[in-house]
């Protein structure tokens, strides 16, 4: 193997390691490291050891060891039925380890009919997930929408702290997961790679609400 050939293998492995360092999802990290290992392997097989090749292989061994430990942690993660449904509906783009960590930032509670989750013209205190039950959206005291099982509540304003445009009132005894707004913002600040995924999930939830609202308006009988 010529020195030029060896240099290309070395540079290719380093480039793949560099690209992998910017990846958030662990499955993509594993793919990047596997590709780097394949590129670097000829350095160890077909030329005598030198500082460059040994350094690349050492980096790979260390990172693969770390990823193996993370994989073992991920393999042992368990979700309850309601946690699994929350993950399926709103956190499906997150790996099991990240989803477990995010869900653990919040709390599960049972709430009674008539409780107010969010008040109009006030900042949402928390992000809510309505696992069971239904809620009513009020604006200026008038009903403008309904929320049922699986809905996110407060996703439109919880991240930026702006005031809610309506009041959300529970219409039945309900089961909820919630994470306080301040705690969620602090968590995302410490884990910026998750923020983009959550924004996408929140946008999907809002589109679903808008579609439901439009259907409700279309189904209303026209004024005579």
N, C-alpha and C positions, 0 to 999 in steps of 0.2 A: 504494500500500500504506500503510495507516494505521500510526501509531506502535504501536498495540496489536498489529496483525498482525505487525509486525517483531519486537516483543518476544517474541511467542509462538514465532516461528521461532528466535530467538536462544536463548531458554530451553530449547526442545526440543533443539537441537543440543548445548548444554552438558550437559543431563541425560543424553543418550545417551553423550556422551564420559565422563561420570562413571561411568555404569553399565559401560561398556566397560573402564574401568580396573580393575574387580574381576574380570574374566574371565581365566581361566588359558589356555584352549585358543586357539591362534592363529587357528583358523578362525572362532571366535565373535568374536574381536577384529576380524577383517576385516569381518564382518557388521555389528558395531556401528559401525565407522567409516564403512562405506558408507551406513548409515542416517543417521548424523549429517551426512555430506556432502550427502545429498539434502535434509535439512531445512534446512541452512545455505545451500544453493545460491541460493534466491530472494533472500537478503540481498545477494548480490553482483550478481545479475542485475537486480533491480528497485528498488534504492535506491542512493543515493550511498554511497561508502565511508566508514565511521567506525571508531573504535577497536574497538568490540565485534565488528563483522562481520569486520574484518581479522584480529583476534586469533583468532577461531574458525577462519577459513580457514587461518591460519598453523599452528595446532595440527594441523589435518587434514593439511596438506601434509607437515609434519614426520613425523607418525605414519605416514602412508601410505608415505613414503620408507623409514622404518625397517622397516615390514612387508614392503615390496617386497624389501628386502635379505634379510630372514629367509626370505621365500618362495624366493628364489634359492638360499639355503643349503639349505633343505629339499628343493628340486628336485634338488640334487646329492647327496643322502644315499643311500648304498648299504648294503645289509645282505647278509651272507653267507647261505647257505641255513640254517645252524643258528641264526644270529641272527634271521632272519625267522621261524623256527618258534617261538623263544622269545618274540618280540614277539607273534605271532599267538595263542599260548596264554595268555600272562599279562600282556602290556602293550598289548593291542589298543585300550584306551581312551586311550592316549597318542599324541600326534602323532609324526610321524617324527623331528622334531628332538629332542624330549624323550626319546623311546625310544632314539635313538642315544646321547644324552648319558648316560642311565641305564645302558645296556649297557656303555658305555665305563668306568664306574666299577668293573666287575668284570673277571675274567680267565677264559680258556678253558684247561682242562687235561685231560689224559688220566690217569686213575687206575686202579690195579690192583685186582683182586679181593682182598677181605679188608681193604681200608683202611676205617678208621672215620671217618665224617664228623662225627658228633655223638655225644657220650657222655651217657648217662643221668645225671641229677642235676647236669649241668654246663650252663653257658650255651652256646648255639650259637655257634661261632666265626664262622660265615659263613651267608649265605643261599646255598643251592645250587639249581641247576637241572640235572636229570638228562636230558641230551640223548639219550644212548644208554646202554643197560645196565639193570641192575636192582639193587635193594638190599633188605635185610631190616631190619625194625624189631624190636628186641628189648626186652623189659621184664623185669627181674629174670632175665635170661639166657634167657627163653623167647620164641620168635617170636610176634609179635602182628600182623604185617602185612607186606606187600610193596609196593615202589614200582617202577614201570616208567618207560619213556621218557616224558618230558614232565612229570614230577613236580617240584614245588617241595619243597625240604627245609629245614626250619628256620623256615618262615614264621610258625609259631605263636608263637615266642618271640624271634626275632631283633631285633624292634623295641623290645621292652621289657626285654630282657636277663634274663628269668627262666630258670630251669633247665629243661632238656628232660626230658620224662617217659619217654623211651626212647632207646636207642642205635640209630644207623643205620649199618649195615654193608654195604659193597658186595658184591654176590653175583656180580659179573662185572667184567671190564675195562670201564671206562666212560668216557664223554665228559661233562665237566661245565663249567658256567659257575658262578662263585661270586663274591660280593662280600663282603669282611669286614664283620662286624656293625658295628664302630665307624665304618668308612667309610660304610656305608649310612645309619646314623643321622645322621652329620654332613651327608651330602648332602641328606637329607630335611629337616633343620633349616634348611638354606640354601635349600631349594626346597619350602616347605610346601604349595604347591598340588598337588604330586605325591603327597603322603602319603596323602590321602584315596583317590585312585585305586588306590594300591598296597594299602591296607587292604581295599578291595573285592575286588581280585584275590586277595589272600591268603585272604579269607573264602570265595571260590568254591573255591579249591584245598582248603581244609580240609573244605568240604562234600563235595567229590568223594572225599576220603580216607575220610570217615565213611561215605559211601554204599558205597564199595568194601569197607570193613571189615564193614559190616552184611551185605553180600552174601556175604562169605566165611564169616561166622558162620552164616548161614542155610543155606549149602551143606554145612556140616559134618554128618557123620552123627550122629544122636542117640545119646547114651550108652545102652547096653543095661542 
